[in-house]
Structures are given as C-alpha cells and as structure tokens.
C-alpha cells in the first residue's frame, strides 16, 4: 500500500481533484496510504471472490496484482487481478545484463510493461531476467526485480535509479538482523569476476540466487559469462527472506 501510494504521488499532478460527477477517487485517496488501503482491500476481496467462483478447484497460492488507474474521465480508480501464483523458477537461474535504465524508476508505472517488451522477447525462455545497465557499467535493477551482488561477504545493491521493491526491503532487514554487511551502491559489471554470487528479488521470486550471469549484445549474443557455485551464505539468505516474508504476511480476504 505504501509503495503504491508513493508511485501515485510521483505520477499524479498536484492539482488533481476528484472529477465532478465521476465515480473516481480524489488525489488524497490514492496518495495517502491510510485512505488508499481500504480501496485496495475492497478490490482484492472482490477479485478473489471472482477467482474462487471460477476456479473452485485451485488449492495453491494466489498472485495479487493491484492497479491504480490515474487517467480517464472517471478519475483515479483502483483495480485488482487475482490469479494462480506460478512456482518459483527452477535452478539453474540465468540472468543477462542489457538494456538501459528506465525513466522515473521510483514509480511502479504499468507503462513499463509495454516499454520492456523488446527486452522480454530478447531473453527468451531460458533466461529468467535481464538486469539493466547504465553508461557507467552500473547494474541497477531487473525488468521485474531488484538485483544484488554478493562480494566479499557483503551484499551490494543499487540505491538510486531503481524501484524499491518490497522483497528488497525484506532482504535488507534480514541482512541488518543477521549482521550481513550491505553496500547500497550499484554493483559494477566490470567487477563481475570478483563476485561470489548474485540474487534477483521480487514478490513471486522472493530472494532468488543466480547461477549464471552473462553480458550480452543488443542482439542477444553472449559477450561474457560467469557461473556461481552454490554458496552457504546465499542459501541462508534465501531461506531467511522466505521466513521473513511469511512472518510479515497478513490476511486480506477474511
């Protein structure tokens, strides 16, 4: 809820009142977390009820997607989609570095889904994620994830030019609790040979260790590749983040 409200505040103009005669929400309704939360919960409950009616046989977890639509004659609206949560990716997990940083990375803008289509098509089915790299060779974030490098027992992850993902926050909290050093700066592609490992994180992947990372050309040709052995620290962080996410979870349907 907090992250959605922050994204709406970054994208909405300051003078966006509730439209006269519309059914939409006011600007305050979508940029103030306390006001936004009941609208998100109501929409999620409705979507979950619809899913259960259509898929009464489904016994697994659900993936919840919330969209705050900021445009249109009705004014801001909250929508939700509920579907089956896909399984976490099987190992080996392969990642490519390519592309360029996105604009307004702090906001979770649904238009990014359209903008990244070319890179999604480039990676195909064998590659789990593409990590964006800037002109200085800094590795920032994935198309739908945050990115970490494990270097000398410390975790490196970009603090600027990225979306602050919720699982990223959980991973940083776990590191603080467990005494794992964190460097809040973007890992350098040029330092890849010195890494002990890498991770990507998102709500569906949680903290997922990377087995292979490659630098590729605009056409997808592999220019440099690095593979990582299984790391006890990587496996431990993966497990601790899973436990932390479970502990933070709350019921929204009942």
VEXGU-177665 format. One line per 10 residues: number of its first residue (from 1); for each residue x, y, z of N, C-alpha, C. Coordinates in steps of 0.2 Angstrom, whole numbers, plus 5000, padded with zeros to 4 digits. Example, Ala and Ser with C-alpha at 12.3 -4.5 7.8 and 13.67 -1.06 7.14 Angstrom:
// residues 2
1> 5066,4972,5039,5062,4978,5039,5066,4984,5039 ~ 5064,4989,5035,5068,4995,5036,5064,5000,5039;
***
This chain:
// residues 254
1> 5004,4994,5000,5000,5000,5000,5004,5006,5000 ~ 5010,5006,5004,5014,5012,5005,5017,5013,4998 ~ 5020,5008,4995,5023,5009,4988,5019,5011,4983 ~ 5013,5009,4983,5008,5011,4978,5006,5018,4979 ~ 5005,5020,4985,5003,5027,4986,5009,5032,4984 ~ 5015,5030,4985,5021,5033,4983,5022,5034,4976 ~ 5020,5029,4972,5020,5029,4965,5015,5033,4962 ~ 5009,5033,4965,5004,5038,4963,5006,5045,4964 ~ 5009,5046,4970,5011,5053,4971,5016,5056,4966 ~ 5020,5051,4964,5025,5053,4959,5022,5054,4952;
11> 5017,5051,4951,5014,5052,4944,5008,5056,4943 ~ 5005,5058,4949,4999,5062,4948,5001,5070,4949 ~ 4998,5074,4945,4999,5081,4946,4996,5083,4953 ~ 4999,5089,4956,4997,5091,4962,4990,5094,4963 ~ 4987,5096,4957,4980,5098,4957,4976,5094,4953 ~ 4975,5088,4956,4971,5083,4953,4965,5081,4958 ~ 4960,5085,4958,4954,5084,4962,4949,5079,4959 ~ 4945,5076,4963,4940,5071,4961,4936,5075,4956 ~ 4935,5071,4950,4931,5074,4945,4924,5075,4946 ~ 4920,5080,4945,4913,5081,4946,4909,5076,4943;
21> 4905,5073,4946,4900,5068,4943,4903,5061,4942 ~ 4910,5060,4943,4913,5054,4942,4913,5050,4948 ~ 4915,5043,4947,4915,5038,4952,4922,5037,4955 ~ 4926,5041,4952,4933,5040,4954,4935,5043,4961 ~ 4941,5042,4963,4944,5044,4969,4947,5051,4969 ~ 4948,5054,4974,4952,5060,4974,4959,5059,4974 ~ 4963,5064,4973,4970,5063,4974,4973,5060,4980 ~ 4970,5063,4986,4971,5061,4993,4970,5054,4994 ~ 4965,5051,4990,4963,5044,4991,4968,5039,4989 ~ 4972,5041,4984,4977,5037,4981,4984,5038,4983;
31> 4985,5044,4986,4992,5046,4988,4993,5045,4996 ~ 4988,5045,4999,4988,5044,5007,4987,5036,5008 ~ 4992,5033,5011,4991,5026,5012,4985,5024,5016 ~ 4984,5028,5021,4978,5026,5026,4972,5026,5022 ~ 4971,5031,5017,4965,5032,5013,4965,5027,5008 ~ 4971,5025,5005,4971,5020,4999,4970,5013,5001 ~ 4972,5011,5007,4971,5004,5010,4964,5001,5009 ~ 4959,5004,5012,4953,5001,5011,4950,5000,5004 ~ 4952,5004,4999,4950,5003,4992,4954,4997,4989 ~ 4960,4997,4991,4964,4991,4989,4961,4984,4992;
41> 4960,4984,4998,4957,4978,5001,4950,4976,4998 ~ 4946,4981,4997,4939,4980,4994,4940,4977,4987 ~ 4945,4980,4983,4946,4977,4976,4949,4970,4976 ~ 4953,4969,4981,4956,4962,4981,4951,4957,4983 ~ 4947,4959,4988,4942,4954,4990,4937,4952,4985 ~ 4935,4957,4981,4931,4956,4975,4934,4952,4970 ~ 4940,4953,4968,4944,4949,4963,4945,4942,4966 ~ 4946,4941,4972,4947,4935,4975,4941,4931,4975 ~ 4935,4934,4976,4929,4930,4976,4927,4928,4969 ~ 4929,4932,4964,4928,4930,4957,4932,4925,4955;
51> 4938,4925,4957,4943,4919,4956,4940,4913,4959 ~ 4938,4913,4965,4936,4907,4968,4929,4904,4965 ~ 4925,4908,4962,4919,4906,4959,4921,4902,4952 ~ 4926,4905,4949,4928,4902,4943,4933,4896,4943 ~ 4937,4896,4949,4942,4891,4950,4941,4888,4957 ~ 4936,4885,4958,4935,4882,4965,4939,4876,4966 ~ 4943,4873,4961,4947,4868,4962,4954,4870,4964 ~ 4956,4877,4964,4963,4879,4965,4964,4879,4972 ~ 4970,4875,4974,4972,4875,4981,4978,4878,4982 ~ 4981,4881,4978,4988,4884,4979,4988,4891,4981;
61> 4993,4895,4981,4993,4902,4982,4991,4906,4977 ~ 4989,4912,4978,4987,4917,4973,4992,4922,4972 ~ 4992,4925,4966,4996,4931,4965,4991,4937,4964 ~ 4992,4942,4968,4988,4948,4969,4991,4954,4965 ~ 4988,4957,4960,4990,4962,4957,4985,4968,4958 ~ 4988,4974,4960,4984,4980,4961,4986,4985,4956 ~ 4981,4988,4953,4982,4994,4948,4978,5000,4950 ~ 4982,5006,4951,4978,5012,4952,4978,5015,4945 ~ 4973,5016,4942,4972,5019,4936,4971,5027,4937 ~ 4976,5030,4934,4976,5038,4936,4973,5042,4930;
71> 4971,5039,4925,4969,5043,4919,4961,5041,4918 ~ 4958,5044,4914,4951,5043,4912,4946,5048,4915 ~ 4940,5048,4912,4935,5053,4914,4932,5052,4921 ~ 4933,5045,4923,4930,5044,4930,4935,5046,4936 ~ 4941,5048,4934,4946,5050,4939,4950,5044,4941 ~ 4954,5044,4946,4958,5038,4949,4953,5033,4951 ~ 4955,5026,4949,4951,5021,4951,4956,5015,4953 ~ 4954,5011,4958,4958,5005,4960,4955,4999,4957 ~ 4960,4995,4954,4958,4988,4951,4962,4983,4954 ~ 4960,4977,4954,4964,4971,4956,4963,4965,4951;
81> 4968,4961,4951,4968,4955,4947,4970,4949,4952 ~ 4967,4944,4952,4969,4938,4956,4970,4932,4951 ~ 4976,4929,4952,4977,4923,4948,4981,4918,4951 ~ 4982,4912,4949,4987,4907,4952,4994,4910,4952 ~ 4997,4909,4958,5004,4911,4959,5009,4906,4955 ~ 5013,4907,4950,5017,4902,4947,5022,4900,4952 ~ 5025,4894,4951,5030,4892,4955,5036,4896,4954 ~ 5041,4896,4960,5047,4899,4959,5051,4896,4954 ~ 5055,4900,4950,5059,4897,4945,5064,4892,4947 ~ 5064,4887,4943,5069,4881,4945,5076,4883,4943;
91> 5081,4880,4947,5088,4882,4945,5090,4877,4940 ~ 5095,4879,4936,5099,4885,4936,5095,4891,4934 ~ 5097,4897,4938,5094,4903,4936,5099,4907,4932 ~ 5097,4909,4926,5101,4913,4921,5099,4920,4921 ~ 5104,4925,4921,5102,4932,4920,5107,4935,4915 ~ 5104,4939,4911,5108,4943,4907,5108,4951,4909 ~ 5113,4954,4907,5114,4961,4908,5113,4965,4901 ~ 5109,4969,4900,5107,4973,4894,5103,4978,4895 ~ 5101,4982,4890,5096,4987,4890,5099,4994,4894 ~ 5095,4998,4895,5097,5005,4899,5092,5006,4904;
101> 5094,5010,4909,5089,5012,4915,5083,5015,4912 ~ 5077,5014,4916,5071,5017,4914,5070,5024,4917 ~ 5065,5028,4915,5064,5034,4917,5059,5033,4923 ~ 5060,5038,4928,5056,5038,4934,5056,5031,4938 ~ 5061,5028,4939,5062,5022,4941,5058,5021,4948 ~ 5058,5026,4952,5055,5026,4959,5047,5024,4958 ~ 5044,5026,4953,5037,5024,4952,5036,5018,4949 ~ 5031,5014,4952,5029,5007,4948,5024,5009,4943 ~ 5026,5011,4937,5022,5013,4932,5020,5007,4927 ~ 5014,5006,4926,5012,5000,4922,5014,5001,4915;
111> 5016,5007,4913,5018,5008,4906,5025,5004,4905 ~ 5028,5003,4910,5035,4999,4909,5034,4992,4907 ~ 5028,4990,4908,5026,4983,4905,5027,4983,4897 ~ 5024,4989,4894,5025,4989,4887,5032,4991,4885 ~ 5035,4996,4888,5042,4998,4886,5047,4992,4886 ~ 5046,4987,4891,5051,4982,4891,5050,4976,4887 ~ 5045,4976,4882,5043,4971,4878,5049,4968,4874 ~ 5053,4973,4871,5058,4971,4867,5063,4967,4871 ~ 5065,4969,4877,5070,4965,4881,5067,4959,4883 ~ 5061,4958,4885,5057,4952,4886,5058,4947,4881;
121> 5057,4949,4875,5057,4945,4869,5064,4943,4867 ~ 5069,4947,4869,5076,4946,4868,5079,4940,4872 ~ 5076,4939,4878,5079,4934,4883,5076,4927,4882 ~ 5070,4927,4879,5068,4920,4878,5066,4917,4884 ~ 5065,4910,4884,5063,4906,4890,5068,4903,4894 ~ 5074,4903,4892,5080,4900,4895,5083,4905,4900 ~ 5081,4911,4899,5084,4917,4904,5079,4919,4908 ~ 5080,4920,4915,5075,4922,4920,5074,4929,4920 ~ 5079,4933,4919,5079,4940,4920,5084,4944,4916 ~ 5083,4950,4914,5088,4955,4911,5089,4960,4916;
131> 5095,4962,4918,5097,4967,4923,5099,4973,4919 ~ 5096,4979,4920,5098,4985,4916,5104,4988,4918 ~ 5108,4990,4914,5115,4993,4915,5115,5000,4912 ~ 5118,5005,4916,5119,5012,4913,5125,5013,4910 ~ 5127,5019,4908,5133,5020,4903,5139,5019,4907 ~ 5139,5020,4914,5145,5019,4918,5146,5011,4920 ~ 5142,5007,4917,5143,5000,4919,5140,4998,4926 ~ 5135,5002,4928,5132,5000,4935,5126,4996,4933 ~ 5125,4990,4937,5120,4986,4936,5114,4988,4941 ~ 5108,4990,4939,5103,4994,4943,5098,4989,4945;
141> 5094,4987,4941,5088,4983,4943,5086,4978,4937 ~ 5082,4973,4938,5079,4969,4933,5073,4972,4930 ~ 5071,4969,4924,5064,4971,4921,5059,4971,4926 ~ 5059,4966,4931,5053,4965,4936,5056,4963,4942 ~ 5062,4965,4944,5066,4963,4950,5071,4968,4952 ~ 5073,4967,4959,5079,4971,4961,5085,4966,4960 ~ 5091,4969,4960,5097,4965,4959,5102,4966,4964 ~ 5105,4961,4966,5111,4961,4971,5117,4957,4969 ~ 5123,4959,4971,5129,4955,4970,5131,4954,4977 ~ 5134,4948,4978,5137,4946,4984,5145,4946,4983;
151> 5148,4951,4987,5155,4952,4986,5159,4952,4992 ~ 5163,4948,4994,5167,4948,5000,5163,4947,5006 ~ 5157,4943,5005,5153,4943,5011,5148,4948,5012 ~ 5148,4953,5008,5144,4959,5008,5139,4959,5002 ~ 5133,4962,5003,5128,4962,4998,5128,4969,4995 ~ 5129,4970,4989,5129,4976,4985,5122,4977,4981 ~ 5119,4982,4982,5113,4984,4978,5112,4991,4977 ~ 5109,4993,4971,5108,5000,4969,5103,5003,4974 ~ 5105,5009,4976,5100,5013,4980,5097,5019,4976 ~ 5100,5021,4970,5097,5026,4966,5095,5023,4959;
161> 5090,5026,4956,5088,5024,4949,5085,5017,4949 ~ 5082,5015,4955,5078,5008,4955,5072,5009,4959 ~ 5067,5004,4957,5061,5004,4961,5063,5000,4968 ~ 5061,5003,4973,5062,5000,4980,5057,4994,4981 ~ 5059,4988,4979,5054,4983,4980,5053,4981,4987 ~ 5047,4978,4988,5046,4976,4995,5050,4970,4997 ~ 5052,4965,4993,5056,4960,4995,5063,4962,4995 ~ 5065,4967,4992,5072,4970,4993,5072,4973,5000 ~ 5067,4976,5002,5067,4979,5009,5067,4973,5014 ~ 5064,4968,5013,5064,4962,5017,5071,4959,5017;
171> 5074,4959,5012,5081,4956,5011,5086,4961,5015 ~ 5085,4967,5015,5090,4972,5018,5088,4972,5026 ~ 5082,4971,5028,5081,4970,5035,5084,4963,5038 ~ 5083,4958,5034,5086,4952,5036,5094,4952,5037 ~ 5097,4956,5032,5104,4957,5032,5106,4961,5039 ~ 5102,4966,5040,5104,4970,5046,5103,4966,5052 ~ 5098,4962,5053,5097,4957,5059,5102,4952,5059 ~ 5105,4949,5054,5109,4944,5054,5117,4946,5054 ~ 5118,4953,5053,5125,4955,5053,5128,4955,5047 ~ 5124,4954,5041,5127,4953,5034,5128,4961,5032;
181> 5134,4963,5030,5136,4970,5028,5132,4971,5021 ~ 5130,4977,5020,5126,4979,5014,5129,4985,5012 ~ 5131,4986,5005,5133,4992,5002,5128,4994,4997 ~ 5125,5000,4999,5120,5002,4995,5122,5006,4989 ~ 5125,5003,4985,5128,5006,4978,5127,5000,4973 ~ 5127,5003,4967,5126,4998,4961,5132,4994,4960 ~ 5131,4987,4959,5137,4983,4958,5139,4985,4951 ~ 5146,4984,4950,5149,4986,4943,5149,4979,4939 ~ 5147,4980,4933,5148,4974,4928,5155,4973,4927 ~ 5160,4977,4928,5167,4976,4927,5170,4972,4932;
191> 5166,4972,4938,5169,4968,4944,5166,4961,4944 ~ 5162,4959,4939,5159,4953,4940,5163,4947,4941 ~ 5169,4947,4939,5174,4941,4940,5175,4940,4948 ~ 5174,4945,4952,5176,4945,4959,5170,4943,4963 ~ 5164,4943,4960,5158,4941,4964,5158,4934,4967 ~ 5155,4933,4972,5154,4926,4975,5147,4924,4973 ~ 5143,4928,4971,5136,4926,4969,5132,4932,4967 ~ 5126,4931,4966,5121,4936,4964,5114,4934,4966 ~ 5109,4939,4966,5102,4937,4968,5098,4942,4963 ~ 5092,4940,4962,5086,4944,4960,5081,4943,4965;
201> 5077,4949,4966,5071,4948,4971,5065,4951,4968 ~ 5059,4948,4969,5053,4951,4968,5048,4947,4972 ~ 5041,4949,4971,5036,4946,4976,5035,4938,4974 ~ 5036,4937,4967,5035,4930,4965,5041,4926,4966 ~ 5047,4929,4965,5053,4925,4966,5056,4925,4973 ~ 5054,4930,4977,5057,4931,4984,5064,4933,4982 ~ 5069,4930,4987,5076,4932,4985,5079,4925,4982 ~ 5080,4926,4976,5082,4920,4971,5089,4921,4969 ~ 5094,4916,4972,5101,4915,4970,5101,4914,4962 ~ 5106,4918,4959,5108,4917,4952,5113,4912,4951;
211> 5112,4908,4946,5118,4903,4945,5122,4905,4939 ~ 5120,4909,4935,5124,4911,4929,5122,4918,4927 ~ 5127,4922,4926,5125,4929,4923,5130,4931,4917 ~ 5127,4934,4912,5130,4935,4906,5129,4942,4903 ~ 5134,4945,4901,5134,4951,4897,5133,4950,4890 ~ 5127,4953,4887,5126,4951,4880,5125,4958,4876 ~ 5125,4957,4869,5125,4962,4865,5117,4964,4864 ~ 5116,4969,4860,5109,4971,4858,5105,4966,4855 ~ 5109,4961,4851,5106,4956,4848,5105,4949,4852 ~ 5108,4949,4858,5107,4943,4862,5114,4939,4862;
221> 5119,4941,4859,5125,4937,4858,5129,4938,4865 ~ 5131,4932,4868,5134,4932,4874,5141,4935,4873 ~ 5143,4940,4877,5150,4943,4877,5154,4941,4882 ~ 5151,4940,4888,5155,4937,4894,5150,4934,4899 ~ 5153,4928,4902,5148,4924,4906,5152,4922,4912 ~ 5148,4922,4918,5151,4920,4924,5146,4915,4928 ~ 5148,4910,4930,5144,4905,4934,5146,4905,4941 ~ 5141,4904,4946,5142,4904,4953,5141,4897,4956 ~ 5146,4895,4960,5144,4888,4964,5139,4890,4969 ~ 5136,4884,4972,5131,4885,4977,5135,4888,4983;
231> 5132,4893,4986,5135,4897,4992,5131,4896,4998 ~ 5134,4894,5004,5130,4893,5010,5127,4900,5012 ~ 5130,4905,5011,5128,4912,5013,5122,4913,5009 ~ 5122,4912,5002,5117,4913,4998,5111,4909,4999 ~ 5112,4903,5001,5106,4898,5003,5103,4901,5009 ~ 5107,4903,5014,5105,4905,5020,5100,4911,5020 ~ 5103,4916,5016,5099,4922,5015,5092,4921,5011 ~ 5092,4916,5006,5086,4914,5003,5081,4912,5008 ~ 5083,4907,5012,5079,4904,5017,5076,4909,5022 ~ 5081,4914,5024,5079,4919,5029,5074,4924,5027;
241> 5074,4926,5020,5070,4930,5017,5063,4927,5016 ~ 5063,4921,5014,5056,4917,5014,5053,4917,5021 ~ 5057,4916,5026,5054,4916,5033,5051,4923,5035 ~ 5055,4928,5033,5053,4935,5035,5047,4937,5031 ~ 5046,4935,5025,5040,4937,5021,5034,4933,5024 ~ 5035,4927,5026,5029,4923,5029,5027,4926,5035 ~ 5032,4929,5039,5031,4932,5046,5027,4939,5045 ~ 5029,4942,5039,5026,4949,5038,5019,4948,5035 ~ 5017,4942,5032,5011,4942,5029,5004,4943,5033 ~ 4999,4945,5030,4993,4946,5034,4987,4944,5029;
251> 4982,4942,5032,4976,4940,5029,4972,4947,5026 ~ 4970,4947,5020,4966,4952,5017,4959,4950,5015 ~ 4958,4944,5015,4951,4941,5012,4946,4940,5018 ~ 4948,4939,5024,4943,4937,5029,4942,4942,5035;
***
